[in-house]
């Protein structure tokens, strides 16, 4: 199987984007794995620190390897990792990539965090990708009433090409997640629009591939334009959580079924259908 680096390099050249889907349990992982096999396309599985407190990376690694042996092409990412200690744990659990999230830190502290993480990753001898974040886009993949305070939803607050190039040069990042109007979670009062022009400017200036975080709530047209402008990976979390919760709630309230596999199956199937649609969209197939 190709390495994640090889897949990303290919997708970047072909103007396609890889789907990244966060999970919190084995049912979500099953849905994403089955979608990957259905579409015969690579997919990244992500667990942020809160998610992996409930569903450890080591357990996810075993299941990812199982599905890959069945014909899937899955990669495991330690999403939103805030400390060097957690980076070390993720590397020990055999991840393919780590998102080192210093987006809320001052520029110099963000640089230092990723520099240090990069040294540890190189010391492992494996080909683990290190992703940096530059520009704050809020916390929590949930449904929010209003924009998170301080989130970079205006052009003036978004990541600039100059900042991004300097950050990559100083850290050696393999991937970068900028602020381009994207927000973690879904905003009830109205989802901000992605700045396709800012994405284009960043992609032209940045020497490494760009990742779009906070994809939930964006339209298919926005995704299409963002990929054309230079996005190479798109993160989805909240949309999948909402599908899972709403379908499971509907099934449990409309049925007296007690067998877990029977009341969980509709939710898994709906998540699978959603993921399959998105990875086809991102890959332009």
N, C-alpha and C positions, 0 to 999 in steps of 0.2 A: 504494500500500500504506500502511496505517496506520503511524504511528510507534509505537515501543515504549511511549512514554508514553501514547499513546491506547489501546493494547491493555490496558495495566495499569489505567488508569482505568476502562475498561469492565468488566474482570474484577472489579475491586474492588466496583463497584456491583452486579454480578450474583452476588457471592459465589462466584466461581470462582477457580481458580489456574492460572497458566501453568507449563508444564513447562520446566525448564532442565536440559540434559544436557551434561556435560563430555565432550570428545573429545580424542583424542591423535593421530588420523590421519584420512585422507580416507575410510577404510572406515567408521569410526564416524560421520563426518559424513554419508556416504551413507545409512546406516541411519536416522539421525534425520530427514534430509530426506525420505526416502521415507515414513516414518511420518507426518510432517506433511502430506504430500500425500495419503496414504491417508485420514487423518482429517479433512482440510480444516480444520486447527486451527493457530494460531500456536505456535511453539516457539522457545526461546532456546538457542543454541549457546554453550557456555562453554569457555574455555581459561585455566587458571591459569598462573602464571609458568613452572612446570616443564614443563607441557604445551606451551606456546608456544615454549619453547627447542627442542623437537623439531619442532613443527608451527607455524610462525610465523602470527601474526594476519593478516599481509598475504596469505598463501596462503589462509587460511580465508575471508577477506573475498571473494576472487575466487570461490571455490566457493559461498559463501552467495549471492552475487549471481547466479551461474549457476542455482542451484536456485530462487531466487525468480523468475527469468525463466521457469522451467518450471512455475510455479504454486504453489510452496511459499511459506510465510510464515515466514521465519527471521530471527532477530535475533542479532547477535554481541556477546558479553559478554567483557570482559577480567576474568576471575575472579581472586580472591585476588592483588591487586596491592599490593606492600609498600613501594614507594618512589615519590616524585614523578617521578623519571626514567622509571620503567616506565609511570606514568600518561601521561606525555607521549608516549611511544612508542605506547601503545595509542590515544591520540587521533589521532595521525598516521596510524595504520593504519585509521582509519575505523570504529571500533567504535560500537555503539549504547548501550553502558553499560560502566561500570567499577566493580568491587568494590574499594574502597580498604580493605584489611585491616589495621587497627591493633588488632585484638582483644587481642593480647598486650601492648600498650602500656598505660601508665598512662592514665587518663581524659583528662588534659590533653594528652598527646602524641597520643593517638588523635584528639582534636578538631582539633589543629593540622594533622595529616596530611591529614585530610579537608577542612578549610578551605582549605588550600593547593591541593589537587587541584581543588576546586570553582572556584577562581579561574582556574586553567588551562583547565578545561573551558568556562567561560563565555567566555573569551578566544577560543576557537576559533570561536564564533558558531554552532555546531551545537547540536542538542538531544540531547546525550549525558547519560544518567542516571548519577548518582553514588550508589553504595550504600555505606553504612557498616556496620561490624560492631561490636556491643557485647556482650561476654560471650564468653569463650574456650571453644570447643567442640572443641579438638584440631586436629592437623595431619595431613595425609596421607590421601588417599582409598584406603585399603587395608584388608585384613582384619587386625585387631589381636587379640592374645590378651586384653588387658585394656584398661580405660579409659585414655586418655591422662592423664598427670599434670596436675592443675590444671583439667581440663575441668569445666564447670559442669553437672554431672548431677544435682545436688540442688536443691531449691527455694531454699535459702538462697544458692546460688551463681548462680542464674539472673538475667537482666536484669530490673530493676524498672521499672515505669512511670515513676517519677520520673527515673531515670537516662536512660531513653530519650527522654523529652520534652526534657530539658535538652540532650542530645546533638544532637538534631535542631535545636533552636533555635539552638545555637551553631555548627553546621556547615552548615546549609542542605541536608542530605542529601535526595535524592529518594526513596530506598528505605532500609529498615533491616533488617538481619539480626540478630536477638537470640538469646540463649542461652535455650532453653526445654526443655531435656532432650535436645536433638539433639546428635549427635556425628558428626564426620567419620569415614567408614569404617564397617566392620562389626565388631562386637565379638563374638568367639567365646564369651566367657564370659557373654554375655547383653546384648542391646541395651537401653539405657535407654529408658524410656517418655517420650513427649512429654507435657508439662504443658499440656493443653488449656485449663485454667483460666487459666494464666499467659498463654498466647497471647491469650485473650479479653480479659484485663485490659490487655495491651499494645496490642491493636488498638483498644480503646475510647479509650485515652489518646493514642496516637501519631497525629500529623497526616499521616503519609506511609504508604504501603503496606508491609506486612511480608513478608519473604522467609524461607523455611525452608531453611537449609543442612543438609547431612548427612542427606538423606532416605533414603539406602540403608539397608536393614534394617528400616525401619518398616513396619507393616502397612497394608493398604488401609483398614481401619477408622480407624486413627490419622490417615491422610491425609484421609479424609472429614471427620473431626471437626476437624482443624486448619484445613481450608479453611472450614468452617462458622464457626469461631471467628475467622477474619480473616486467614489466610495467603493471599497473592496470587501467590506464586511459590514453586516447590519445586525445589531442586537435587538432582540424582541424578548420581553418578559411579561409586562403587565397584561397585554392582550391574551397571552396564553393562560395566565392566572385567572383572568375573568371568565374565559371559556370554561375552564376546569370547574371553578366554583359554581357558576350559574347552571351548567349542565348537571353537575352532581346534586345541587339543591333541587332542581326540577325533578330529577329521577327519584330522589329520596322522598320527596313530598307527594309524588304521584303513584308510588308503588309500595307494596308491603314486602318486597323482596328483601331477604336477609343475607343472601350469598354475596359477599363483597365483589366477586368477579362480575356478577350480573349488574350491580348498580354502578360499578366503576367503568364498565365497558363503553357505555354511551359517551362518557366524558373523554375517554382515551380516543375513541373514534373521531370525535369532533376536533380534538386537538391535533390529531394526525392530519385531518383534512385541511385544517388551517395552515399547519406547517408545510404541507406539500404544496399548497397554493403559493405560499410566500417564497419557498426556495426556488420554485420554477420562475416566479416573477423576477427574483434577484438575479438568477442565472440566464435570464432572457430565453427561456425554453418553453 
